[in-house]
Amino acid sequence: MNIEQARFNMIEQQIRPWHVSNSAVLGLLSTVKREDFVPAAHKGLAFADLEIPLMGSGEEALAKGQCMLPPRLDARMLQDLAVRPTDTVLEIGAGSGYMAALLASMAQRVISVEINADLAALARTNLRNAGIQNVEVRQADGAKMGAVDGSFDVIVMSGSVTEVPHNLLGLLKVGGRLGAIVGEEPIMRATVVTRTGDSTFSTVTGWDTLAPRLLNFPEPSRFKL
């Protein structure tokens, strides 16, 4: 496989047509080596428009949220959040470390939280091998984060939730943005929430998509009378 041609095709055939036009984001996708964050068994799928399992079988990985999202989702979320060089970023769901690597190139500092200890170790190794030094990977449950964990300019949820978590909104600085994929199958929607004051927020919903669930965030009751 011609790696650089495959990377070019990913950008031109998947990402640009998905309304990603920000030159900084497109440049990152050219320079951050996605293939270095893909498990060896799936290297041939590094630039494919699909979810790549990181542990176990494909179905098992998807059920547990243990996968890389398609590159167009990462790119569109990065564009929507408009990450700045002075930003401190929190990512929920480190996975293989790829999204953290993209964020690290745009922000001052990134903390990436991963509930699975093996994935946290994988992300640390991948980021270290890529020479990225402004990312801290923590093995922790993002659903249980609170004020003691700090405050952030940007929060990225690398997976889907039923609703925007209130505990994470409380970690935003005024002017900070949280990006998440919100809803239930068959329709989920990319959502950006901006903290506009001490107790006020504005919400913008954009494009429709699907993504595996992040673990331990609240799910609606399925029980009906």
C-alpha positions in Angstrom: 0.0 0.0 0.0 1.2 3.5 -0.8 0.8 5.1 2.6 1.0 8.7 1.4 -1.5 8.1 -1.4 -3.9 6.5 1.0 -3.6 9.4 3.4 -4.2 11.8 0.6 -7.3 9.9 -0.5 -8.6 9.8 3.1 -8.4 13.6 3.2 -9.7 14.3 -0.3 -12.4 11.6 -0.6 -13.7 11.3 3.0 -12.9 14.4 5.0 -13.2 17.4 2.6 -16.6 16.1 1.3 -17.8 16.0 4.9 -17.6 19.8 5.1 -14.1 20.0 6.7 -12.3 22.9 5.2 -10.2 24.3 8.1 -6.7 24.3 6.8 -5.1 23.7 10.2 -7.2 20.5 10.7 -6.5 19.3 7.2 -2.8 19.9 7.7 -2.8 17.9 10.9 -4.4 14.9 9.2 -1.5 15.0 6.7 1.2 15.2 9.4 -0.1 13.1 12.4 0.6 9.5 11.3 -2.8 7.8 11.8 -1.3 4.4 10.9 1.0 4.6 14.0 -2.1 4.5 16.2 -3.8 1.5 14.6 -3.3 -2.0 15.9 -0.9 -4.1 13.8 -3.7 -6.5 12.8 -5.6 -3.6 11.2 -2.9 -1.5 9.6 -4.4 -2.0 6.2 -7.6 -0.2 7.5 -5.8 2.8 8.9 -7.3 5.2 6.4 -10.7 3.5 5.9 -14.0 5.2 6.7 -14.9 2.9 9.5 -14.5 2.1 13.2 -11.4 0.1 13.9 -11.5 -2.3 16.9 -8.7 -1.8 19.4 -9.2 -4.9 21.6 -11.0 -8.2 21.1 -13.4 -8.9 18.2 -15.1 -6.1 16.2 -18.5 -6.6 17.9 -17.0 -6.8 21.4 -14.9 -3.7 20.8 -17.8 -1.7 19.6 -20.0 -2.8 22.5 -17.4 -1.6 24.9 -16.5 1.6 23.0 -13.0 0.2 22.4 -12.4 1.4 18.8 -11.0 4.2 16.8 -13.7 6.5 15.3 -13.7 7.1 11.5 -11.2 9.9 10.7 -14.0 12.2 9.3 -15.6 12.2 12.8 -12.4 13.3 14.5 -11.8 15.9 11.9 -15.3 17.4 12.0 -15.2 17.6 15.8 -11.8 19.3 15.8 -13.1 21.9 13.3 -16.3 22.5 15.4 -14.4 23.0 18.6 -11.9 25.5 17.2 -9.1 24.5 19.5 -6.6 27.3 20.3 -2.8 27.1 21.1 -3.4 28.3 24.6 -6.2 25.8 25.4 -6.1 23.1 28.0 -8.1 20.1 26.7 -9.8 17.1 28.3 -10.5 14.1 26.2 -12.9 11.4 27.5 -11.9 8.1 25.9 -8.2 7.9 24.9 -8.5 4.8 22.8 -5.3 4.4 20.9 -4.2 8.0 21.5 -4.9 9.3 17.9 -7.4 12.0 18.8 -5.1 13.1 21.7 -2.2 13.4 19.2 -4.3 15.6 17.0 -5.4 17.7 19.9 -1.9 18.0 21.2 -0.8 19.7 18.0 -3.5 22.4 18.4 -3.6 22.9 22.2 -1.1 23.8 25.0 -2.0 20.7 27.1 -4.2 17.6 26.8 -5.4 15.3 29.5 -6.9 12.1 28.0 -8.9 9.9 30.3 -9.4 6.2 29.5 -11.4 3.8 31.7 -9.7 0.7 30.3 -6.2 0.2 31.8 -4.9 -1.7 28.7 -6.0 1.0 26.4 -4.6 3.7 28.6 -1.2 1.9 28.4 -1.6 1.6 24.6 -2.3 5.3 24.2 0.7 6.3 26.4 3.0 4.0 24.3 1.7 5.3 21.0 2.0 9.0 22.0 5.5 8.4 23.4 6.6 6.7 20.2 5.2 9.6 18.2 7.3 12.0 20.3 4.3 13.9 21.7 5.0 15.3 25.2 2.1 17.6 26.0 -0.5 14.8 26.6 -1.1 13.1 29.9 -3.1 9.8 29.7 -5.0 9.0 32.9 -6.6 5.6 33.7 -9.9 6.8 35.1 -13.7 6.9 34.6 -14.7 10.1 32.8 -18.3 9.6 34.1 -17.1 10.3 37.6 -14.9 13.3 37.1 -15.5 16.4 39.2 -14.2 19.8 40.2 -11.0 18.3 41.8 -10.0 17.2 38.3 -9.5 20.8 37.1 -11.1 23.1 34.6 -10.8 23.1 30.8 -11.1 25.3 27.7 -12.2 22.3 25.6 -13.7 18.9 26.4 -13.9 16.2 23.7 -16.0 13.1 24.2 -14.5 10.5 21.8 -17.7 8.4 21.7 -21.4 8.9 22.2 -23.7 9.6 25.2 -27.4 9.8 25.6 -27.2 13.3 27.0 -24.5 15.9 27.7 -23.1 15.0 31.1 -23.6 17.7 33.8 -20.5 16.7 35.6 -18.4 17.5 32.6 -20.2 20.8 31.9 -19.1 21.9 35.3 -15.4 21.4 34.3 -15.7 24.0 31.5 -14.1 27.4 32.0 -16.3 30.4 30.9 -15.9 30.4 27.1 -15.0 26.8 27.1 -16.6 24.3 24.6 -17.6 20.7 25.0 -18.1 18.5 22.0 -20.1 15.2 22.1 -22.1 12.9 19.9 -25.5 12.8 21.6 -28.6 10.6 21.2 -29.6 7.1 20.5 -29.6 4.9 17.4 -30.6 5.4 14.7 -29.9 9.1 15.0 -27.2 10.8 17.0 -26.2 14.4 16.6 -22.9 16.2 17.1 -23.4 18.8 19.8 -21.2 21.6 21.0 -22.0 23.3 24.3 -20.3 26.6 25.2 -20.2 27.9 28.7 -21.3 31.5 28.5 -21.3 32.4 32.2 -21.1 30.9 35.7 -24.4 29.1 35.3 -25.3 29.6 31.6 -24.6 27.6 28.5 -25.4 27.7 24.8 -25.9 24.6 22.7 -25.4 24.1 18.9 -26.4 20.9 17.3 -24.8 20.1 13.9 -24.4 17.0 11.8 -25.9 13.6 12.3 -23.8 10.5 12.8 -23.4 7.3 14.9 -20.6 6.4 17.4 -20.1 3.6 20.0 -21.1 4.4 23.6 -18.7 5.7 26.2 -19.0 3.5 29.3 -20.8 4.4 32.5 -22.6 7.5 31.4 -26.4 7.5 32.2 -28.7 5.7 29.9 -32.5 6.2 29.8 -34.7 3.6 31.4 -36.2 1.1 28.9 -39.0 0.2 31.3 -42.5 1.2 30.2 -45.8 0.6 31.9 
